[in-house]
Amino acid sequence: MTVNTRNWQRLGLRLVAWLPRRRQAVWLTTLYEMHRVFFLGHCEPWLQAHVRTAYDEQRWRRIVPLNFWLRLHGTLYCLRLHRQGHVLPGVRKVLGLSEEGAGAGLPPEAFPQWMRQDLRVLGQIDAQLCPSADFFARFHAWRPHADPSAGELLAAAWRALGQTQYDVVVIAPWVRTGGADKGLIQYCGYYIAHGLKVALLTTYSAESNRLDDIPPEVAVAELGLQWKALRIEEQTWLLARLLLLLRPRCVHNALSELAWRCYAAHGIALRTVGIALAASLYAEDVTAQGCRLGYATDFLPRCRSMLDYLITDSQPWA
């Protein structure tokens, strides 16, 4: 669950807190359904087909965009479900209620015309199959409680980078003044000088102030700024998925913690498709209690068997 989803859930719980317990479930379901229609633009498939058909056949509807009609009809359907006391199972779970009851059934128009015609014929043989409103009310639409935001971020990154076959993908926390930026710029320049196609991914949720010094031939994507609303676990598998799609010859981790996490969790998958894994590793910190702290301590023991190359100034690490 992303930060935005949790915030919406908390807001919905505050809005319905003053209602009786059983009515809370109905109103929270309605808020969820309205959010799905207004902000996410989702509409029931059968309702969407009906609205599109009317939009194409009735010219006066084209005065306003199709999205307006989809949201309008979706809202009216949400109000219809509200009057019927519709409650989603997931809402019951959030409120700590029992899972009894499956909510409001589907209306007859949710089913295709050919199915209703076949049921009329079968209803002459078995009355229980007669396509009445009570018959259709026994059926319910199942909607997974999925948050598509992570998939949308992956699609955006793929559209920005996926048009080129890269030889090397360099992953760094950022490109800011401080010392490590000089080495990163030299890495990119070295790869470009040897005729390689290079992409640079930054993973820290802060802007870089030295991107202008990166060679113009390098494709740059500031993933940290785009993915900052996701949990670190979601960012890790999202980065792994992006690398599997890009499938470069080599991935060079230039001091990015997210890249180290990706190596540790998904390094085998990356190597299986033929991606070589490289890393830069410099310095480490020591706490006031004398404990070692740094990427070498946290990640090198888990990742050393997956690394093809290690660039370091420490002979013991080498």
Residue, then its C-alpha position, 0 to 999 in steps of 0.5 A: m500500500t502506497v503513502n497516497t493510498r494510506n492517506w486516502q484510507r485515513l481520510g475516509l475513516r475520519l469522515v465516517a467516524w461519526l456514523p453508526r458502525r453499520r453505516q460506516a461500512v456503506w459510506l466508506t464503500t461509497l467514498y472508495e467507489m467515488h474516488r475510483v470513478f473521479f480520480l482514477g477514471h475507472c468505470e465498470p466495463w459494461l457501463q463503459a461500453h454502454v456510455r461509449t455506444a451512446y456517445d457514438e450514436q448521439r451526436w449531441r453528447r459530443i459537446v462535452p468529452l467522453n470522460f465527462w459522461l463516463r464519470l457522470h454515469g459512474t457516479l450515478y451507479c455509485l449512488r445506486l449502489h449506496r442506496q442498496g447498502h453496497v459494502l466491499p469485503g475489504v471495507r469490512k476488514v478495515l473496520g473490523l466487521s464480519e465478512e457476511g454479505a457480498g454487497a449489492g448484486l449486478p443489474p441486468e444491464a451488466f450482462p450482455q444481450w446474448m446472455r439474456q436472450d439465452l437465459r430467456v430460452l432456458g427459462q422456459i425449461d427451468a424457471q430458476l434460469c429466468p433472467s429476472a432482476d432477482f436472478f441477476a442480483r445473485f451475481h457480484a462484480w469482483r474488483p481487486h483492491a490494486d493500486p496501479s501507481a507503481g505500474e504507472l511509474l514503471a511505464a513512465a520510466w520505460r517510455a523515457l528509457g526503453q527506446t534504446q538498447y543500452d550497453v551500461v546502466v549507471i545507478a547513483p544516488w544523485v549527482r551533487t557537489g561533494g566529491a563522488d560526483k567527480g568520479l561518476i562524471q568520469y565513469c560516464g565519460y569513459y563509457i561514452a569515449h569507448g563508444l558505449k550507450v549509457a543511461l544514468l539513473t539517480t535513486y535519491s529523492a533530491e534534485s541533482n545540481r551537476l547534471d549539466d556536467i554529465p555528457p549529453e550522450v548519456a540518458v538521465a532519469e531521476l527515479g528517486l524524485q518520481w518514486k519517492a512516494l513508494r516504500i523502499e521494498e516497492q522501489t527495489w522490485l520496481l528497479a529490478r523490473l526496469l533493469l530486466l526490461l532494459r537488459p543492458r550488458c552491464v549495470h554499474n552501481a555507483l554508491s546507490e543504496l537502492a541498487w545494493r538492495c536490488y543486487a541483494a534481492h534480485g541479483i540472481a534474476l539479473r544475472t540469469v538474463g545475462i546482465a553483468l553486475a558491477a559496483s563502486l565501493y569506497a570508505e566506510d563509517v565507524t559509529a561512536q561505539g566503534c561499529r563499522l557501518g557502510y555498504a561493505t558491511d551491510f551488502l557486500p557479504r550478501c552480494r559478493s557472489m553476484l558481482d562481476y566487477l568491484i571498483t574499490d580503494s580497499q585491498p581487504w574488500a578486494 
